[in-house]
Amino acid sequence: MAVAEAEVRPSAMEELLKSRPKLFLKAGDIIDGAVLQKRGTNLYLDLKDRGMGVVFGKEFQNAKDIIKKLKVGDSISCKVAEVENEDGLVELSIKEASSDVLWKEALALRESQDILDLKVVDSNKGGLVLEWKGTRGFLPASQLKSSHYPKVEGGDKDKISDELKKLVGQTISVIILDANPKEEKLIFSEKDAGSEEIKQIIEKYKVGDTVEGEITGVVEFGVFIKIEEGLEGLAHISELDWGLVENPNDLFKVGEKQKAKIIAIEGSKVSLSVKALKPDPWVVNKDKHKKGDIVEGKVLRINKFGALVLLDSGIYGLSHISEFENEKKMRDTIKIGESYLFQIAVLNSEERKLSLSFLGKDGSPAEAKAKEGQPKKSEEKKDEKKEEEK
C-alpha cells in the first residue's frame, strides 16, 4: 500500500508546476528575467511564471561585460538555450538574445527608414564604417550624399580614400539600407536621410523643371551640379549626352555653369539630365537614313559582341562580331577612332536600334549590293556542318 501511494504521489516538480504554473517554452524563445543572484560564474534570473533561469559557463563568459553591470532586480532579455536542465533550471544566453533583439530592431528600422545619427569610426577606399549599438556597418561611397562624396577627378582610388578619411569622427545622418542577421551585415545609406531643411528646399522643385547651377564635381560616373545652397543633383554619365561619353572630364569642368533637366526626385536625391535639353539625334534624323544605305561611321568601341559605330548624324549602332568571323580578326581589321564604310542592315528609330554591315575602307554601293542576300560566313559554316552530318 505504501509503495502504491509512493508511485502515485506527485513529484516535487509537479508540485511546483501546480503551485506556480509554467508557460510552455522552447529553445530559441526570447524572454525577460530579473536578476536574483550572481554566484561565481553563474547568474540566476527570476522568470516569474516560467520558473528560474541560469546563465553559466561559456554563456556567462560571452556576456561578462554585460553581466558585470547588472544589479539584483535588473531586468534583462535572454534566449532559451535549454528548456530544463538536470537541476530543473532554464538555461539561458544573454549574448545571443542581445544579438537577436538588435537584429530584430535593425530589420524594423530597415522597413521604417527612420533616420539614425551615427559616428564614422573608420574608412577605406570603398566607403565608411559606422557604429550602431556596438555593431559596425558599412556605408558604400555610392550611398553618400553629394556634399560628402569625394569629387576626385579621374576617380583615383587613393585620393578618394584620402577624402573619405576626413569624415572619420564626424556624425552623419543615415538610414539602414540592408540588414542581414545571418551574416551579421549592416549596410547604411546617407542619400535618403535628408534633413527637414533639405526636404523644404526640394519641395520647390518638380520633375521636368530646368535648372542651372555650378558644376561642383566631375567623376567617372557623372557630374554633380549645385542647384542652390544646400542642394546638389547628379547627372549620370548616361544622361550627359546623346552620344557615347567615355570620360565626363572631356566635356565638363568644375566651376562651369550648366543647365540640366530634373528627371527624378527620390527623397533627398535629385537626378538630372543634360542631354534632355539637347536635340535627340534619333528624332531629328529619323528620316535621314534607311535600310540599305551606305554610310560612313567612326568606331567608338570594340568588344566581344562587335564594334560600336557612330554615324555623322549622331546615332550609333553595332556592327556584329559575325561581320568579322571572330574577335581577333575584327581587331586586326578595324581600329578605334578610325572611320569605315558600312551598310545599314537594321534601323528602328523608335527602339533606337541600328545594325551595320561592315564594308571596309574602300567599300562601295556595288559591294554592298553584292553582299545583300548572302549568308554571313558564320551561317555558311553552320550549313557546311549540317551537310557533313548528313
C-alpha positions as CSV (number, residue, x, y, z in Angstrom):
1,M,0.0,0.0,0.0
2,A,2.8,2.3,0.9
3,V,4.6,1.6,-2.4
4,A,1.4,2.2,-4.3
5,E,0.9,5.6,-2.6
6,A,4.6,6.5,-3.4
7,E,4.0,5.6,-7.0
8,V,1.1,8.0,-7.4
9,R,2.5,10.7,-5.1
10,P,3.2,13.9,-7.2
11,S,6.9,14.6,-7.8
12,A,8.5,17.8,-6.4
13,M,8.5,19.3,-9.9
14,E,4.8,18.5,-10.4
15,E,4.0,20.2,-7.1
16,L,5.9,23.3,-8.2
17,L,4.1,23.3,-11.6
18,K,0.7,23.1,-9.7
19,S,1.6,25.9,-7.3
20,R,3.3,28.0,-10.0
21,P,2.0,27.2,-13.5
22,K,4.8,27.4,-16.0
23,L,4.1,28.6,-19.5
24,F,5.5,26.5,-22.3
25,L,8.9,27.4,-23.5
26,K,11.0,26.2,-26.4
27,A,14.6,26.6,-27.3
28,G,15.2,29.9,-29.1
29,D,12.5,31.9,-27.3
30,I,13.4,35.4,-26.1
31,I,12.3,36.0,-22.5
32,D,12.9,38.6,-19.8
33,G,14.2,37.8,-16.4
34,A,15.0,39.7,-13.2
35,V,18.5,39.3,-11.7
36,L,18.3,37.2,-8.4
37,Q,21.9,36.5,-7.7
38,K,25.4,36.3,-9.1
39,R,27.4,33.4,-7.8
40,G,30.8,32.7,-9.2
41,T,30.3,32.2,-13.0
42,N,26.6,31.7,-12.5
43,L,23.8,34.3,-12.9
44,Y,20.4,33.3,-11.6
45,L,17.3,35.0,-13.0
46,D,13.6,35.0,-11.9
47,L,11.5,34.2,-15.0
48,K,8.3,34.6,-13.0
49,D,5.7,32.1,-14.1
50,R,8.3,30.4,-16.3
51,G,10.5,29.3,-13.4
52,M,14.1,30.1,-12.7
53,G,16.8,30.6,-15.3
54,V,20.6,30.4,-15.2
55,V,23.4,31.8,-17.3
56,F,26.6,29.9,-16.8
57,G,29.8,28.5,-18.3
58,K,30.6,29.7,-21.8
59,E,27.4,31.8,-22.0
60,F,28.5,33.6,-18.8
61,Q,31.9,34.3,-20.2
62,N,30.5,35.6,-23.5
63,A,28.3,38.1,-21.7
64,K,30.6,39.0,-18.8
65,D,30.9,42.6,-19.9
66,I,27.1,42.9,-19.8
67,I,26.7,40.9,-16.6
68,K,29.2,42.9,-14.6
69,K,27.0,46.0,-15.0
70,L,23.9,44.2,-13.7
71,K,22.5,44.6,-10.2
72,V,19.9,42.5,-8.3
73,G,16.5,43.3,-9.6
74,D,17.6,44.5,-13.0
75,S,15.7,43.1,-15.9
76,I,17.4,41.6,-19.0
77,S,16.4,39.8,-22.2
78,C,17.7,36.3,-22.6
79,K,17.5,33.5,-25.2
80,V,16.4,30.0,-24.1
81,A,19.2,27.5,-24.8
82,E,17.7,24.6,-23.0
83,V,14.2,24.4,-21.6
84,E,15.1,22.4,-18.5
85,N,18.5,21.1,-17.4
86,E,19.2,18.4,-14.8
87,D,18.7,20.9,-12.0
88,G,15.3,21.9,-13.3
89,L,16.5,25.3,-14.4
90,V,16.1,27.1,-17.8
91,E,19.5,27.5,-19.4
92,L,19.8,31.0,-20.9
93,S,22.1,33.0,-23.2
94,I,22.3,36.8,-22.8
95,K,24.7,37.4,-25.7
96,E,22.5,35.6,-28.3
97,A,19.4,37.3,-27.0
98,S,21.1,40.7,-27.3
99,S,22.1,39.9,-30.9
100,D,18.6,38.7,-31.8
101,V,17.0,41.8,-30.3
102,L,19.5,44.0,-32.1
103,W,18.9,42.4,-35.5
104,K,15.2,42.4,-35.0
105,E,15.4,46.2,-34.4
106,A,17.7,46.6,-37.4
107,L,15.2,44.8,-39.6
108,A,12.4,47.0,-38.3
109,L,14.5,50.2,-39.0
110,R,15.2,49.0,-42.5
111,E,11.4,48.8,-43.1
112,S,10.6,52.1,-41.3
113,Q,13.6,54.0,-42.8
114,D,13.9,56.0,-39.6
115,I,16.9,58.3,-39.6
116,L,19.9,57.5,-37.4
117,D,22.7,59.9,-36.4
118,L,25.8,57.7,-36.3
119,K,29.5,58.3,-35.8
120,V,32.0,57.5,-38.6
121,V,34.6,55.2,-36.9
122,D,36.7,54.2,-39.9
123,S,37.1,54.4,-43.7
124,N,38.5,52.6,-46.7
125,K,38.7,53.0,-50.4
126,G,35.1,51.8,-50.8
127,G,33.3,53.9,-48.2
128,L,32.8,54.5,-44.4
129,V,32.5,52.3,-41.4
130,L,29.8,53.4,-38.9
131,E,28.8,52.0,-35.5
132,W,25.3,51.4,-34.3
133,K,24.6,49.9,-30.8
134,G,28.1,48.4,-30.7
135,T,27.7,46.8,-34.2
136,R,29.7,48.1,-37.1
137,G,28.2,48.6,-40.5
138,F,29.3,49.8,-43.9
139,L,28.3,52.9,-45.8
140,P,29.4,52.5,-49.5
141,A,30.7,55.7,-51.1
142,S,28.0,55.3,-53.7
143,Q,25.4,55.8,-50.9
144,L,26.9,59.1,-49.7
145,K,25.0,62.3,-50.4
146,S,26.6,64.6,-52.9
147,S,28.1,67.0,-50.4
148,H,30.1,64.2,-48.8
149,Y,31.0,62.3,-52.0
150,P,34.7,62.6,-52.8
151,K,34.7,64.6,-56.1
152,V,38.1,63.4,-57.3
153,E,38.9,63.9,-61.0
154,G,39.8,60.7,-62.8
155,G,38.4,58.6,-59.9
156,D,41.8,58.0,-58.3
157,K,41.1,55.4,-55.6
158,D,43.9,56.6,-53.3
159,K,42.7,60.2,-53.5
160,I,39.1,59.1,-52.8
161,S,40.4,57.2,-49.8
162,D,42.1,60.3,-48.5
163,E,38.9,62.3,-48.9
164,L,36.9,59.7,-47.1
165,K,39.3,59.7,-44.1
166,K,38.4,63.3,-43.5
167,L,34.9,62.2,-42.5
168,V,36.2,59.9,-39.7
169,G,35.0,61.2,-36.3
170,Q,32.0,63.1,-37.8
171,T,28.4,62.2,-37.0
172,I,26.2,61.8,-40.1
173,S,22.5,61.0,-40.7
174,V,21.8,57.7,-42.3
175,I,19.1,55.0,-42.8
176,I,19.6,51.3,-42.7
177,L,19.6,50.2,-46.4
178,D,20.0,46.5,-45.7
179,A,20.4,44.2,-42.6
180,N,21.4,40.5,-42.8
181,P,21.3,38.8,-39.3
182,K,22.8,35.5,-40.6
183,E,25.9,37.3,-42.0
184,E,25.7,40.0,-39.3
185,K,26.0,42.6,-42.1
186,L,24.6,46.2,-41.9
187,I,24.6,48.5,-44.9
188,F,23.8,52.2,-44.5
189,S,22.7,54.9,-46.9
190,E,23.1,58.7,-46.4
191,K,21.2,59.5,-49.7
192,D,17.7,59.2,-48.3
193,A,18.4,60.5,-44.8
194,G,17.8,64.2,-45.7
195,S,17.1,66.8,-43.1
196,E,13.8,68.8,-42.9
197,E,15.7,71.8,-44.3
198,I,16.7,69.8,-47.4
199,K,13.2,68.5,-47.8
200,Q,11.9,72.1,-47.7
201,I,14.4,73.1,-50.4
202,I,13.5,70.1,-52.6
203,E,9.7,70.9,-52.4
204,K,10.4,74.0,-54.5
205,Y,11.3,71.7,-57.5
206,K,9.5,69.1,-59.5
207,V,10.3,66.6,-62.2
208,G,10.5,68.3,-65.6
209,D,12.0,71.6,-64.2
210,T,15.0,73.1,-66.0
211,V,17.7,74.3,-63.5
212,E,21.0,76.0,-63.9
213,G,23.8,75.5,-61.4
214,E,27.6,75.3,-60.9
215,I,29.4,72.1,-61.6
216,T,30.9,71.0,-58.2
217,G,32.4,67.7,-59.2
218,V,33.2,65.6,-62.3
219,V,33.6,61.9,-61.6
220,E,33.8,58.7,-63.6
221,F,30.1,58.0,-63.4
222,G,28.7,61.6,-63.9
223,V,28.6,65.2,-62.9
224,F,27.5,66.9,-59.7
225,I,25.7,70.2,-60.2
226,K,24.9,72.6,-57.3
227,I,21.3,73.7,-57.9
228,E,21.3,76.1,-54.9
229,E,22.9,76.4,-51.5
230,G,22.4,73.0,-49.7
231,L,21.2,71.1,-52.7
232,E,23.1,69.2,-55.4
233,G,22.0,67.0,-58.1
234,L,23.7,64.2,-60.1
235,A,23.7,63.9,-63.9
236,H,24.7,60.3,-64.5
237,I,27.1,59.6,-67.3
238,S,24.3,58.1,-69.4
239,E,22.4,61.5,-69.1
240,L,25.3,63.7,-70.2
241,D,25.0,63.4,-74.0
242,W,23.0,61.5,-76.7
243,G,26.4,60.3,-77.9
244,L,28.6,57.9,-76.0
245,V,30.5,59.6,-73.2
246,E,33.7,57.7,-72.2
247,N,35.1,60.3,-69.8
248,P,32.9,63.1,-68.3
249,N,36.1,65.1,-67.8
250,D,36.4,65.6,-71.6
251,L,33.1,67.5,-71.6
252,F,32.7,69.2,-68.2
253,K,34.9,71.2,-65.8
254,V,34.4,72.1,-62.1
255,G,33.2,75.7,-61.7
256,E,31.4,75.9,-65.0
257,K,27.7,76.8,-65.2
258,Q,25.5,74.1,-66.6
259,K,21.8,73.8,-67.4
260,A,20.0,70.5,-66.8
261,K,16.5,69.0,-66.5
262,I,15.3,67.3,-63.3
263,I,14.3,63.7,-64.3
264,A,13.7,62.2,-60.9
265,I,13.4,63.2,-57.2
266,E,13.7,60.4,-54.6
267,G,13.9,61.6,-51.0
268,S,16.9,64.0,-50.9
269,K,18.3,62.6,-54.2
270,V,17.9,64.7,-57.3
271,S,18.7,63.2,-60.7
272,L,19.5,65.4,-63.6
273,S,19.8,65.1,-67.4
274,V,22.0,67.4,-69.5
275,K,21.1,65.6,-72.8
276,A,17.4,66.1,-72.2
277,L,17.9,69.8,-73.2
278,K,19.7,68.9,-76.4
279,P,18.0,67.7,-79.7
280,D,17.6,63.9,-79.8
281,P,19.5,62.7,-82.9
282,W,17.2,59.7,-83.2
283,V,14.3,62.1,-83.5
284,V,15.9,64.8,-85.6
285,N,17.4,62.4,-88.1
286,K,14.7,59.7,-88.2
287,D,14.2,60.3,-91.9
288,K,17.9,60.8,-92.8
289,H,18.8,57.1,-93.0
290,K,17.0,54.0,-94.3
291,K,17.8,50.3,-94.5
292,G,20.4,49.6,-97.3
293,D,22.0,53.0,-97.1
294,I,25.8,53.1,-97.4
295,V,27.2,55.3,-94.5
296,E,30.5,56.3,-93.1
297,G,30.9,55.5,-89.4
298,K,33.6,56.0,-86.7
299,V,34.5,53.1,-84.5
300,L,34.0,54.1,-80.9
301,R,34.5,50.8,-79.0
302,I,35.3,47.2,-79.7
303,N,34.2,44.3,-77.5
304,K,33.4,40.6,-77.9
305,F,30.0,41.5,-79.4
306,G,31.3,43.6,-82.2
307,A,32.1,47.2,-82.9
308,L,30.2,50.2,-81.7
309,V,30.0,52.7,-84.6
310,L,29.0,56.4,-84.6
311,L,27.4,58.0,-87.7
312,D,27.8,61.6,-88.6
313,S,24.1,62.1,-87.7
314,G,24.8,61.4,-84.1
315,I,23.2,58.0,-83.8
316,Y,25.3,54.9,-83.2
317,G,24.8,51.2,-83.6
318,L,26.6,47.8,-83.7
319,S,28.5,46.0,-86.4
320,H,28.2,42.5,-85.1
321,I,31.2,40.2,-84.5
322,S,29.8,37.9,-87.2
323,E,30.8,40.5,-89.7
324,F,34.4,39.7,-89.0
325,E,34.2,36.0,-88.1
326,N,35.9,36.4,-84.7
327,E,37.2,39.0,-82.3
328,K,40.9,38.6,-83.3
329,K,40.1,39.2,-86.9
330,M,37.9,42.1,-86.0
331,R,40.7,43.8,-84.0
332,D,43.1,43.2,-86.9
333,T,40.7,44.7,-89.4
334,I,39.4,47.8,-87.7
335,K,40.8,50.3,-85.2
336,I,39.1,52.5,-82.6
337,G,38.9,56.1,-83.8
338,E,39.1,55.2,-87.4
339,S,36.2,55.6,-89.9
340,Y,34.9,52.9,-92.3
341,L,32.1,52.3,-94.7
342,F,29.0,50.3,-93.5
343,Q,25.7,49.4,-94.9
344,I,22.6,49.8,-92.7
345,A,21.1,46.3,-92.1
346,V,18.5,47.2,-89.4
347,L,17.2,50.6,-88.5
348,N,14.4,51.2,-85.9
349,S,14.4,54.8,-84.6
350,E,11.6,54.2,-82.1
351,E,13.6,51.4,-80.4
352,R,16.9,53.2,-81.1
353,K,18.3,50.1,-82.8
354,L,20.9,50.3,-85.6
355,S,22.8,47.3,-87.0
356,L,25.5,47.8,-89.6
357,S,27.2,45.5,-92.1
358,F,31.0,46.2,-92.5
359,L,32.2,47.2,-96.0
360,G,35.7,48.3,-95.2
361,K,37.7,51.4,-96.0
362,D,37.0,51.3,-99.7
363,G,33.5,49.8,-99.7
364,S,31.1,50.8,-102.4
365,P,27.4,50.5,-103.1
366,A,28.2,47.8,-105.6
367,E,30.0,45.8,-103.0
368,A,27.1,46.3,-100.6
369,K,24.5,45.1,-103.1
370,A,26.7,42.1,-103.8
371,K,26.6,41.2,-100.1
372,E,22.8,41.6,-99.8
373,G,21.1,38.2,-99.6
374,Q,24.3,36.4,-99.0
375,P,24.6,34.4,-95.8
376,K,27.2,35.5,-93.3
377,K,30.3,33.4,-93.0
378,S,29.2,32.2,-89.6
379,E,26.0,30.9,-91.2
380,E,27.9,29.3,-94.1
381,K,29.9,27.3,-91.6
382,K,26.7,26.1,-89.9
383,D,25.4,24.9,-93.3
384,E,28.7,23.1,-94.1
385,K,28.4,21.4,-90.7
386,K,24.9,20.2,-91.5
387,E,26.0,18.8,-94.8
388,E,28.8,16.9,-93.1
389,E,26.4,15.5,-90.6
390,K,24.1,14.2,-93.4
